[in-house]
């Protein structure tokens, strides 16, 4: 095993030995002998999220409810790392294949080999570090500045959210419109005139259109070019929970109108307040303005 591989192995053992959350995969044990390193995790009977997306003929398409539950579960795992761990932890390799699913489709974030524990004061100002991660998922701002913050995980989670919504891989030789390219490029082409065209056809329209638009809006805000315009994981989880409850209300709990959802961020709220339109579709025009093709494309070139 390479020195880098050994370092990632040690890093993962150290981190997983001290973090415990129902939405983080549990490390049961490890073995290090000669040049062989083995990690033993809890059994996750349904594999990883990526295997259930993109029209996999061997897998039953996930329902919209299940997709929202998976997004909430994995979001809660990241929220714990960012907010409740001391010191805070940035995962640095959030992607659909690193979200594992147990027999009941409870999602758990896995693979902490690239994770970074921050200083006692947190990651608000960022730390300088070599760019690592998976092309298609990592933050363009992190790539350009080499400064890592918790918002770098938010960007990656935004890509995962778009995968959950669309079923499309971040890199695809066959996008839904027949072209080849990146998921971000394809999503930009759908805004604002074909917003619901982003939704996976395998869902067969089994969702509230208003809820779907709001979740797309959330995903787009996560991949804003500047990290200051992105929500944090606590806000993301709250909006996703409200979205699920609006689409699948519990009869015994009174539900407020979905239009009254908690704003994603103060910056985003000010943008919406300056708009004359209350149409959720029109609001996405403002979100898409946060995306800049030149700089986003740069992040996808690394590692090719």
ZINOR-V333794 format. One record per residue. N is the residue number from 1. PHI is phi in whole degrees, 0 to 359 (none if undefined). PSI is psi in radians with two decimals (* if undefined). Layout:
# ZINOR-V333794
N&PHI&PSI / N&PHI&PSI
This chain:
# ZINOR-V333794
1&none&2.46 / 2&292&2.83 / 3&300&-0.68 / 4&298&-0.74 / 5&296&-0.68 / 6&295&-0.75 / 7&298&-0.70 / 8&293&-0.66 / 9&298&-0.85 / 10&297&-0.73 / 11&299&-0.75 / 12&293&-0.73 / 13&299&-0.80 / 14&297&-0.76 / 15&289&-0.83 / 16&290&-0.31 / 17&287&-0.30 / 18&236&0.01 / 19&247&2.38 / 20&219&2.05 / 21&202&2.55 / 22&296&-0.29 / 23&250&0.36 / 24&239&2.37 / 25&296&2.44 / 26&269&2.37 / 27&270&2.07 / 28&271&-0.50 / 29&177&3.08 / 30&207&2.81 / 31&224&2.30 / 32&228&1.89 / 33&218&2.19 / 34&55&-2.16 / 35&257&0.35 / 36&250&2.23 / 37&237&2.25 / 38&228&2.29 / 39&254&2.39 / 40&246&1.97 / 41&258&2.90 / 42&298&2.63 / 43&287&2.27 / 44&241&1.72 / 45&292&-0.34 / 46&252&0.37 / 47&68&-2.51 / 48&246&2.85 / 49&301&-0.72 / 50&303&-0.61 / 51&295&-0.31 / 52&257&0.08 / 53&244&2.85 / 54&80&0.45 / 55&72&0.57 / 56&298&2.00 / 57&294&-0.35 / 58&273&-0.12 / 59&240&2.44 / 60&291&2.30 / 61&303&2.40 / 62&289&2.43 / 63&288&2.86 / 64&297&-0.70 / 65&299&-0.81 / 66&296&-0.69 / 67&296&-0.74 / 68&296&-0.72 / 69&299&-0.74 / 70&295&-0.74 / 71&298&-0.72 / 72&294&-0.80 / 73&302&-0.89 / 74&293&-0.61 / 75&297&-0.70 / 76&295&-0.64 / 77&298&-0.77 / 78&291&-0.66 / 79&301&-0.71 / 80&299&-0.79 / 81&298&-0.74 / 82&283&-0.56 / 83&249&-0.71 / 84&256&-0.19 / 85&277&2.54 / 86&228&1.91 / 87&287&2.89 / 88&295&2.71 / 89&233&2.35 / 90&255&2.22 / 91&294&-0.84 / 92&75&0.02 / 93&212&0.82 / 94&288&2.16 / 95&199&2.86 / 96&296&-0.54 / 97&283&-0.17 / 98&259&0.21 / 99&250&1.90 / 100&264&2.67 / 101&235&2.25 / 102&275&-2.98 / 103&298&-0.45 / 104&258&0.24 / 105&64&0.45 / 106&286&2.26 / 107&267&2.48 / 108&222&2.32 / 109&284&2.39 / 110&229&3.08 / 111&65&1.54 / 112&255&0.37 / 113&298&-0.55 / 114&259&0.03 / 115&296&2.68 / 116&231&2.16 / 117&274&2.32 / 118&270&3.07 / 119&292&2.88 / 120&303&-0.54 / 121&281&-0.08 / 122&93&-3.09 / 123&257&0.21 / 124&306&-0.72 / 125&271&-0.13 / 126&83&2.80 / 127&231&2.53 / 128&282&2.25 / 129&201&2.72 / 130&297&2.40 / 131&291&2.17 / 132&223&2.72 / 133&146&-2.85 / 134&247&2.18 / 135&307&2.40 / 136&100&-0.34 / 137&242&-0.48 / 138&275&2.73 / 139&292&2.18 / 140&300&-0.63 / 141&295&-0.72 / 142&298&-0.73 / 143&298&-0.72 / 144&281&-0.61 / 145&256&-0.30 / 146&58&0.48 / 147&248&2.13 / 148&264&2.27 / 149&226&3.00 / 150&296&-0.36 / 151&289&-0.26 / 152&293&-0.71 / 153&295&-0.62 / 154&298&-0.76 / 155&302&-0.86 / 156&299&-0.70 / 157&295&-0.59 / 158&299&-0.69 / 159&296&-0.75 / 160&299&-0.73 / 161&301&-0.75 / 162&296&-0.62 / 163&297&-0.79 / 164&300&-0.72 / 165&290&-0.77 / 166&258&-0.43 / 167&78&0.04 / 168&268&2.38 / 169&287&2.59 / 170&305&-0.59 / 171&244&2.24 / 172&216&2.35 / 173&277&-0.15 / 174&216&1.46 / 175&288&2.84 / 176&304&-0.47 / 177&270&0.15 / 178&90&-0.13 / 179&270&3.01 / 180&247&2.61 / 181&154&-2.61 / 182&255&2.71 / 183&301&-0.73 / 184&298&-0.77 / 185&299&-0.77 / 186&295&-0.76 / 187&300&-0.75 / 188&301&-0.62 / 189&290&-0.38 / 190&275&-0.32 / 191&271&2.38 / 192&259&0.04 / 193&279&-0.38 / 194&228&0.84 / 195&302&-0.83 / 196&289&-0.21 / 197&292&-0.24 / 198&286&-0.46 / 199&294&2.43 / 200&301&2.24 / 201&298&-0.45 / 202&293&-0.23 / 203&283&-0.28 / 204&54&0.60 / 205&71&0.23 / 206&275&1.19 / 207&196&2.77 / 208&285&2.22 / 209&298&-0.68 / 210&295&-0.73 / 211&295&-0.77 / 212&301&-0.79 / 213&299&-0.71 / 214&294&-0.65 / 215&289&-0.66 / 216&299&-0.75 / 217&302&-0.77 / 218&299&-0.82 / 219&299&-0.75 / 220&296&-0.67 / 221&294&-0.53 / 222&293&-0.50 / 223&256&0.41 / 224&304&2.48 / 225&301&-0.76 / 226&267&2.24 / 227&297&-0.46 / 228&297&-0.40 / 229&269&0.01 / 230&267&2.54 / 231&289&2.90 / 232&265&3.03 / 233&294&-0.56 / 234&297&-0.78 / 235&296&-0.74 / 236&300&-0.84 / 237&298&-0.72 / 238&298&-0.79 / 239&294&-0.70 / 240&296&-0.71 / 241&296&-0.72 / 242&294&-0.62 / 243&295&-0.81 / 244&298&-0.76 / 245&293&-0.53 / 246&287&-0.66 / 247&278&-0.53 / 248&227&1.19 / 249&293&2.54 / 250&272&2.15 / 251&301&-0.56 / 252&279&-0.15 / 253&246&2.08 / 254&300&2.37 / 255&249&2.37 / 256&276&2.75 / 257&303&2.50 / 258&295&-0.43 / 259&294&-0.22 / 260&262&0.34 / 261&302&2.66 / 262&301&2.32 / 263&300&2.61 / 264&291&-0.70 / 265&198&2.81 / 266&296&-0.66 / 267&297&-0.79 / 268&292&-0.65 / 269&298&-0.75 / 270&298&-0.64 / 271&296&-0.73 / 272&291&-0.64 / 273&293&-0.42 / 274&276&-0.09 / 275&267&2.50 / 276&277&-0.18 / 277&261&2.44 / 278&256&0.13 / 279&283&2.11 / 280&304&-0.57 / 281&295&-0.72 / 282&294&-0.55 / 283&297&-0.47 / 284&292&-0.40 / 285&300&-0.69 / 286&293&-0.72 / 287&297&-0.74 / 288&294&-0.39 / 289&293&-0.34 / 290&285&-0.26 / 291&266&2.34 / 292&236&2.02 / 293&300&-0.75 / 294&302&-0.85 / 295&285&-0.60 / 296&294&-0.75 / 297&302&-0.62 / 298&302&-0.67 / 299&291&-0.42 / 300&276&-0.20 / 301&278&-0.42 / 302&293&2.32 / 303&88&-0.06 / 304&285&*
